[in-house]
């Protein structure tokens, strides 16, 4: 009886949380007015013309390509830099505790407070209006560093000592011992860095100069200047922007959840 009530409650909560997504997709394929009363629960005369309009009204393929490239760079940077930083924080060295406290304190600083120095650094490096410049602030994130650290801390020290006895260096230990045992942390880094980069709006708005370098969030803002906010084409655009992030999350959902809870329990 208890399990039945629990599953019923979870089902009701899931329906409530998924209702906005259902309404978004329904509006995208029907072009219904969202203010129409009474609303239709089921799609009426569904069609896909709105998605075709989105593809041709603006250079959607170019925006999609830019977002994919920037997100892939951000994911690769997070996997490399966060893994090395997380492994370094598991090793004993002088000032380790101070470094951890410093990193944790940096999470309290919002990105908007550092956007001016970030822009100046990017401009000094000559990376304005470039793919690497678009991905630069997200190449490493403190949250993901500590996700790797928690995962590496769970690896038995005897394995690391045995690898050192066999003559492996620190980098090879990271690649051959730590990372193969930390697939949940890898999945968590991939999902978080991809979604954060994919949905990033403010930073691309600041450093892009040419329309050919704009990403999908900027394309959505441009699309709003062409269409009213009640049209089905707008919701079709939103569906096309949300779909890749949802797909990445669903593909790595179980590993993502294990990566978030790594180190939360012992034994």
C-alpha positions as CSV (number, residue, x, y, z in Angstrom):
1,X,0.0,0.0,0.0
2,X,2.8,2.4,0.9
3,X,4.6,1.7,-2.4
4,X,1.3,2.3,-4.3
5,X,0.8,5.7,-2.7
6,X,4.4,6.6,-3.3
7,X,4.3,5.8,-7.0
8,X,0.9,7.5,-7.3
9,X,2.3,10.7,-5.7
10,X,5.4,10.5,-8.0
11,X,3.2,10.1,-11.1
12,X,1.1,13.1,-10.2
13,X,4.2,15.2,-9.6
14,X,5.7,14.0,-12.9
15,X,2.5,15.0,-14.8
16,X,2.5,18.4,-13.2
17,X,6.2,19.0,-14.1
18,X,5.8,17.7,-17.6
19,X,2.6,19.7,-18.3
20,X,4.5,22.9,-19.5
21,X,6.6,20.8,-21.9
22,X,3.5,19.1,-23.3
23,X,1.8,22.5,-23.8
24,X,4.9,23.8,-25.5
25,X,5.0,20.9,-28.0
26,X,1.2,21.1,-28.5
27,X,1.4,24.8,-29.3
28,X,4.3,24.3,-31.6
29,X,2.5,21.7,-33.8
30,X,-1.0,23.3,-33.7
31,X,-0.3,27.1,-33.7
32,X,-3.1,27.5,-31.1
33,X,-3.4,30.8,-29.3
34,X,-2.1,30.2,-25.7
35,X,-4.8,32.6,-24.4
36,X,-7.6,30.7,-26.1
37,X,-10.4,29.7,-23.7
38,X,-11.4,27.0,-23.1
39,X,-8.0,25.4,-24.0
40,X,-7.8,22.2,-25.9
41,X,-6.1,19.4,-24.0
42,X,-5.4,17.4,-27.1
43,X,-3.8,18.8,-30.3
44,X,-6.2,20.0,-32.9
45,X,-5.1,19.6,-36.6
46,X,-1.4,19.1,-35.8
47,X,1.2,20.0,-38.5
48,X,4.9,20.6,-38.8
49,X,4.9,23.8,-40.9
50,X,6.1,25.9,-37.9
51,X,9.4,23.9,-37.7
52,X,9.9,24.5,-41.5
53,X,9.3,28.3,-41.0
54,X,11.9,28.4,-38.2
55,X,14.4,26.6,-40.4
56,X,14.1,29.1,-43.3
57,X,13.0,32.4,-41.7
58,X,16.4,32.8,-40.0
59,X,19.8,31.1,-40.5
60,X,18.9,28.3,-38.1
61,X,21.4,25.8,-39.4
62,X,24.2,28.3,-38.8
63,X,23.1,29.0,-35.3
64,X,22.8,25.3,-34.6
65,X,26.3,24.7,-35.9
66,X,27.7,27.4,-33.8
67,X,26.0,26.1,-30.6
68,X,27.2,22.6,-31.3
69,X,30.8,23.6,-31.9
70,X,30.9,25.9,-28.8
71,X,29.2,23.2,-26.6
72,X,31.7,20.5,-27.8
73,X,34.6,22.8,-27.0
74,X,33.2,23.5,-23.5
75,X,32.6,19.8,-22.8
76,X,36.1,18.8,-23.9
77,X,37.6,21.6,-21.8
78,X,35.6,20.6,-18.8
79,X,36.6,16.9,-19.1
80,X,40.3,17.7,-19.4
81,X,40.7,20.6,-17.0
82,X,38.3,19.5,-14.3
83,X,39.6,16.0,-14.2
84,X,43.2,17.2,-13.7
85,X,42.1,19.8,-11.1
86,X,39.9,17.3,-9.3
87,X,42.8,14.7,-9.2
88,X,45.2,17.4,-7.9
89,X,42.9,18.2,-5.1
90,X,42.9,14.6,-3.9
91,X,46.7,14.7,-3.5
92,X,48.4,15.9,-0.3
93,X,50.2,19.2,-0.7
94,X,50.9,22.3,1.3
95,X,48.0,24.7,1.2
96,X,45.5,22.2,-0.1
97,X,42.8,23.1,2.4
98,X,43.3,26.8,1.5
99,X,42.9,26.1,-2.2
100,X,39.7,24.2,-1.6
101,X,38.3,27.0,0.6
102,X,39.3,29.5,-2.1
103,X,37.6,27.5,-4.8
104,X,34.4,27.1,-2.8
105,X,34.3,30.8,-2.0
106,X,34.6,31.6,-5.7
107,X,31.3,29.8,-6.3
108,X,29.6,32.6,-4.3
109,X,30.7,35.2,-6.9
110,X,28.1,35.4,-9.8
111,X,29.5,35.4,-13.3
112,X,27.9,38.9,-13.9
113,X,30.4,40.3,-11.4
114,X,33.4,39.0,-13.4
115,X,32.1,39.5,-16.9
116,X,34.2,42.7,-17.4
117,X,37.6,41.2,-16.6
118,X,36.5,38.1,-18.5
119,X,35.8,40.3,-21.5
120,X,39.1,42.1,-21.2
121,X,41.1,38.9,-21.0
122,X,39.2,37.5,-24.0
123,X,39.9,40.6,-26.0
124,X,43.6,40.6,-25.0
125,X,43.9,37.0,-26.2
126,X,42.3,38.0,-29.5
127,X,39.4,35.6,-29.1
128,X,36.5,37.9,-29.6
129,X,34.0,36.7,-32.1
130,X,35.5,33.2,-32.1
131,X,34.4,29.7,-31.1
132,X,37.1,29.4,-28.4
133,X,36.2,32.8,-27.0
134,X,32.5,31.8,-26.8
135,X,33.5,28.7,-24.8
136,X,36.3,30.3,-22.7
137,X,34.4,31.0,-19.5
138,X,32.9,27.5,-19.4
139,X,36.1,25.6,-20.2
140,X,36.3,24.8,-16.4
141,X,33.7,25.0,-13.7
142,X,34.2,24.7,-10.0
143,X,31.2,22.6,-9.4
144,X,32.4,20.0,-11.9
145,X,35.9,20.0,-10.4
146,X,34.5,19.0,-7.0
147,X,32.3,16.3,-8.7
148,X,35.5,14.8,-10.1
149,X,37.2,15.2,-6.7
150,X,34.4,13.4,-4.9
151,X,34.6,10.6,-7.4
152,X,38.4,10.3,-7.2
153,X,38.2,10.3,-3.4
154,X,36.0,7.2,-3.6
155,X,38.7,5.2,-5.4
156,X,40.7,3.0,-3.0
157,X,44.2,4.4,-2.3
158,X,45.6,1.0,-2.7
159,X,44.9,1.1,-6.5
160,X,46.8,4.4,-6.8
161,X,49.7,3.1,-4.7
162,X,49.9,-0.1,-6.8
163,X,49.9,2.0,-10.0
164,X,52.8,4.1,-8.7
165,X,54.7,0.9,-7.8
166,X,54.2,-0.3,-11.4
167,X,55.9,2.9,-12.5
168,X,52.9,4.9,-13.8
169,X,53.2,8.7,-13.7
170,X,50.4,10.9,-12.3
171,X,49.0,11.6,-15.7
172,X,48.8,8.0,-16.7
173,X,47.3,7.1,-13.3
174,X,44.6,9.7,-14.0
175,X,44.0,8.3,-17.5
176,X,44.2,4.6,-16.9
177,X,43.0,4.2,-13.3
178,X,40.9,7.2,-12.1
179,X,38.9,8.1,-15.2
180,X,37.8,4.5,-16.1
181,X,36.5,4.2,-12.5
182,X,34.7,7.6,-12.6
183,X,32.2,7.3,-15.5
184,X,29.4,8.8,-13.5
185,X,31.5,11.9,-12.8
186,X,32.4,12.1,-16.5
187,X,28.7,11.8,-17.5
188,X,27.8,14.5,-15.0
189,X,30.5,16.8,-16.4
190,X,29.3,16.2,-19.9
191,X,25.6,16.9,-19.1
192,X,26.2,20.0,-17.0
193,X,28.8,21.6,-19.2
194,X,26.8,20.9,-22.4
195,X,23.6,22.4,-21.0
196,X,25.3,25.4,-19.5
197,X,27.1,26.2,-22.7
198,X,24.0,25.4,-24.9
199,X,21.8,27.8,-22.9
200,X,24.3,30.5,-22.4
201,X,23.0,33.9,-23.6
202,X,24.8,36.8,-21.9
203,X,28.4,35.9,-22.8
204,X,27.7,35.3,-26.6
205,X,25.7,38.5,-26.7
206,X,28.7,40.4,-25.4
207,X,31.6,39.0,-27.5
208,X,30.0,38.2,-30.8
209,X,30.4,40.8,-33.5
210,X,29.1,39.1,-36.7
211,X,25.7,37.4,-37.1
212,X,27.5,34.3,-38.4
213,X,28.9,33.7,-34.9
214,X,25.6,33.9,-33.0
215,X,24.3,30.9,-31.2
216,X,20.8,29.5,-30.8
217,X,19.9,31.7,-27.7
218,X,20.8,34.8,-29.6
219,X,18.9,33.4,-32.6
220,X,15.8,33.1,-30.4
221,X,16.1,36.7,-29.5
222,X,16.4,37.6,-33.2
223,X,13.5,35.4,-34.1
224,X,11.3,37.3,-31.6
225,X,11.9,40.5,-33.6
226,X,10.2,38.7,-36.6
227,X,7.4,36.9,-34.9
228,X,4.8,37.7,-32.2
229,X,5.3,35.9,-28.9
230,X,2.0,34.0,-29.3
231,X,2.7,32.3,-32.7
232,X,3.3,28.6,-33.0
233,X,6.6,29.2,-34.8
234,X,8.1,30.7,-31.7
235,X,7.3,27.6,-29.7
236,X,8.6,25.4,-32.5
237,X,11.9,27.3,-32.2
238,X,11.9,26.7,-28.4
239,X,11.3,23.0,-28.9
240,X,14.2,22.8,-31.4
241,X,16.5,24.5,-28.9
242,X,15.4,22.4,-25.9
243,X,15.6,19.0,-27.7
244,X,19.4,18.5,-27.8
245,X,19.8,19.3,-24.1
246,X,17.0,17.0,-23.1
247,X,18.4,14.3,-25.3
248,X,21.8,14.5,-23.8
249,X,20.3,14.4,-20.3
250,X,18.1,11.4,-21.0
251,X,21.0,9.5,-22.6
252,X,23.2,9.9,-19.5
253,X,20.5,10.2,-16.8
254,X,21.4,7.2,-14.6
255,X,25.1,8.0,-14.7
256,X,24.4,11.7,-14.1
257,X,22.5,10.9,-10.9
258,X,25.2,8.6,-9.7
259,X,27.8,11.3,-10.4
260,X,25.9,13.9,-8.3
261,X,25.6,11.5,-5.3
262,X,29.2,10.2,-5.4
263,X,30.8,10.7,-2.1
264,X,27.5,11.5,-0.4
265,X,27.4,8.1,1.4
266,X,30.1,5.8,2.5
267,X,30.2,2.0,2.7
